[in-house]
């Protein structure tokens, strides 16, 4: 028998993870990120470097009401925002493939330490000035010819790794 949202055996948890979205602007992607963040117990989402219409029907439909359940904000200056999280004790990790990025499976996280994960724009990834603020950069290893995933898919893979793989 298929279970409903209220009949699953899952235990609600919140992790000290903040998703920082650098230039992510597609309504379907933002809705998906809300849904994924709620499903994996993310504490907060910060959007910056993009104008976002949070009232978008496409965003709301994709989010399936999770945009009302996950704390979020819009940053006018992502550099200041990232520095704020660093001062608050967050480790800053970027999810981007670069010449010095490491495989995601190398990211070791206790589940209790504060972590800010930066996600990048749908077409251009994380901007250089934001990437430079990262403590470490991680990529998702892929085995086809394509070298990247959609930003929401990448967020799901990373959050699954962080919250379940020990």
PyMOL commands that set and color helices and strands:
alter all, ss='L'
color gray80, all
select helices_A, chain A and resi 5-7+27-39+57-63+66-68+78-87+104-106+128-131+151-164
alter helices_A, ss='H'
color red, helices_A
select strands_A, chain A and resi 15-22+42-48+71-75+91-95+102-103+115-120+136-139
alter strands_A, ss='S'
color yellow, strands_A
deselect
rebuild
show_as cartoon
